[in-house]
Amino acid sequence: MGLPTPNTSHLSNAAYSSVYEPAEDTYLLLDALEQDRTELQALRPLICVEIGSGSGCVSAFLGQVLDPQTSLILSTDINPAATQATRETAQRNLSQSALEQCQTRFVGGMQDSLAGKIDILLFNPPYVVTPSEEIDCTDDASAWAGGICGREVLDRLLPEIGRLMAPKGRFYLVVIEQNKPEEIIDILAKDGLQGECVLSRRAGREHLSILRFIKL
Ligand SMILES: C[S@@+](CC[C@H](N)C(=O)[O-])C[C@H]1O[C@@H](n2cnc3c(N)ncnc32)[C@H](O)[C@@H]1O
């Protein structure tokens, strides 16, 4: 039986003026996790990280997939309102939560302590193609504005992925066509991550995909 989509009804319209509301991209990532559910459980992951958790919908879903006794989920976001929303979503949906929140850029100062330890990494980045000036702004555009090719935020993280992932660790990434998915796969292959597209869906004008990378 399929897992329920986490309940985010506690987040009001006012919350969504500053926090990214779950949308087609969010749900496609949930579908990819659901599709790999058995393998993710078999991996018995110790450390899981979601970068850019927004409402907390994806982190809470992963919390439903995994055993809270053995898996820690760390959710980060640059937006303090998103960190708060993720906390509330975890409380609402997970009876026994091993979900920690941290307001930081990517994995912040935890880069060294997490090196080689992340078993599952999730990122639905700001991927929309925009002028460079729109990324890193303080308003809600930082949730979706991705700069040139929609890659400017992601490209800052890519060089760190190989070092962060544990052997056999899995990285799930949301992309659109304009992000040049094949190029991302080639970049991470050089750091020992085997990537492929595991799910695609058209949503309005966007052609969304989930790339899954496995650290060899
Ligand atoms: C497209 S939204 C995805 C939100 C949520 N994960 C979902 O799937 O609905 C991108 C999120 O990444 C956050 N973000 C943007 N740049 C970031 C960075 N450098 N480090 C951490 N979070 C970031 C934004 O604040 C936003 O919450």
The ligand as an ORCA input file, in Angstrom:
! r2SCAN-3c Opt
* xyz 0 1
  C      11.965     24.344     -4.751
  S      11.973     24.623     -3.020
  C      11.742     22.944     -2.436
  C      11.080     22.842     -1.068
  C      10.716     21.412     -0.645
  N      11.868     20.577     -0.517
  C       9.749     20.802     -1.616
  O      10.166     19.893     -2.367
  O       8.601     21.212     -1.634
  C      13.693     24.953     -2.679
  C      14.031     25.177     -1.214
  O      15.454     25.309     -1.100
  C      15.764     26.359     -0.205
  N      17.119     26.813     -0.559
  C      17.496     27.581     -1.604
  N      18.844     27.703     -1.638
  C      19.314     26.969     -0.583
  C      20.619     26.701     -0.068
  N      21.717     27.200     -0.653
  N      20.738     25.931      1.023
  C      19.637     25.422      1.639
  N      18.383     25.661      1.209
  C      18.222     26.401      0.107
  C      14.656     27.371     -0.398
  O      14.520     28.229      0.717
  C      13.446     26.440     -0.595
  O      12.844     26.116      0.641
*
